[in-house]
Amino acid sequence: MKPNFEPPDDDTRQHDTPDRSPNVGDIRWLGAKSVMLLCQTCSHQQVVSIEILPDEVPLALVASKFVCPQGHREGHVLPSWGASAATDPPT
């Protein structure tokens, strides 16, 4: 008898698939209302609100719109927890 190596039909696996990129809804689920854009070339950082964006907007699209003051266009997107996060992390 051959073993079954098929992945389970489990909806919770959707976050583990490599073809799904993180989106604004994922950041909201973590409890953040803004993101920090970090320039890959220099040390510039910018915090941007994501409150008006739909959940389905990919973070890669948000990063692609980032331009630092020195004209660099490549950036990373991270959740921005704000000042209260240091003393009151999400539970």
C-alpha positions, 0 to 999 in steps of 0.5 A, a space after each residue: 500500500 502506498 502512503 498518502 502524501 497529499 496535504 490536508 484540505 485545511 483552510 488554516 494552511 492558506 497562510 503557509 502557502 508561498 503563493 500568498 503574499 502578506 496584505 494589509 489585513 494581516 497587519 490589522 490582524 496583528 493589531 497594528 494600524 500603521 506600517 513602517 517603511 524602511 529604505 533598503 539603501 539608507 537608514 530612512 524610516 517612514 510610518 504610514 497609516 493603513 487605516 483607509 486601505 482595504 484588507 486585500 492590498 498586498 504589502 508589496 504594493 505598499 512598499 512599491 509606492 515608497 520613495 525615501 527623501 534621497 530618491 531610493 525606491 526599494 523598501 521593507 514594510 513592517 508593522 508599526 506598533 506605536 509608542 503604546 506597544 512597548 508597554 502594552 503589547 497585543 494579547 
